[in-house]
Amino acid sequence: MNAGLHMAWRTSSHSGTGGGDCVEVAIDDQTLCVRDSKVQTAAALRLQPHIWEGFLSRL
């Protein structure tokens, strides 16, 4: 899958400006997409919102 270069990708405000290892997230037709901020043309992980919420609740 193409990572969706035209999607509205967001990076956490906690990522800073140092160019560290970050992920970006975007919503595409009720699917949450996650990608590596350093490799924006690579494939993105696509998750249903409830799966992402479950992941975050366990952090």
C-alpha positions as a printed NumPy array, in Angstrom:
array([[  0.   ,   0.   ,   0.   ],
       [  1.221,   3.496,  -0.744],
       [  1.631,   5.529,   2.426],
       [ -0.798,   8.206,   1.229],
       [  1.367,  11.254,   0.668],
       [ -1.745,  13.445,   0.217],
       [ -3.307,  12.485,   3.532],
       [ -3.262,  14.83 ,   6.535],
       [ -0.481,  13.173,   8.554],
       [  0.115,  14.224,  12.188],
       [  3.163,  13.824,  14.389],
       [  3.028,  14.073,  18.177],
       [  3.964,  17.423,  19.685],
       [  6.254,  15.401,  21.969],
       [  8.384,  14.388,  18.974],
       [ 10.329,  17.656,  19.023],
       [ 12.359,  19.024,  16.143],
       [ 15.491,  16.886,  16.513],
       [ 14.529,  14.526,  13.689],
       [ 14.266,  11.544,  16.004],
       [ 12.492,   8.281,  15.397],
       [  8.813,   9.18 ,  15.16 ],
       [  5.616,   7.817,  13.749],
       [  2.879,   9.77 ,  12.008],
       [ -0.839,   9.008,  11.989],
       [ -3.687,   9.896,   9.62 ],
       [ -7.334,   8.902,   9.154],
       [ -8.39 ,   7.463,   5.783],
       [-12.045,   6.431,   5.358],
       [-12.472,   5.366,   9.009],
       [ -9.111,   3.557,   9.007],
       [ -6.209,   4.793,  11.086],
       [ -2.902,   4.782,   9.203],
       [  0.501,   4.77 ,  10.916],
       [  3.836,   5.319,   9.157],
       [  7.5  ,   5.995,   9.864],
       [  8.184,   9.733,   9.698],
       [ 11.621,   9.112,   8.176],
       [ 10.369,   6.86 ,   5.354],
       [  7.181,   8.598,   4.258],
       [  6.977,   6.792,   0.911],
       [  6.991,   3.33 ,   2.509],
       [  3.844,   1.378,   3.291],
       [  1.69 ,   2.482,   6.194],
       [  0.102,   0.231,   8.789],
       [ -3.698,   0.43 ,   8.496],
       [ -5.779,  -0.246,  11.613],
       [ -9.418,  -0.065,  12.585],
       [ -9.839,   2.69 ,  15.204],
       [-10.805,   0.267,  18.01 ],
       [ -7.567,  -1.694,  17.458],
       [ -5.495,   1.502,  17.752],
       [ -7.401,   2.55 ,  20.885],
       [ -6.713,  -0.859,  22.44 ],
       [ -3.018,  -0.531,  21.63 ],
       [ -2.814,   2.943,  23.189],
       [ -4.669,   1.843,  26.32 ],
       [ -1.916,  -0.682,  27.017],
       [  1.011,   1.727,  26.774]])
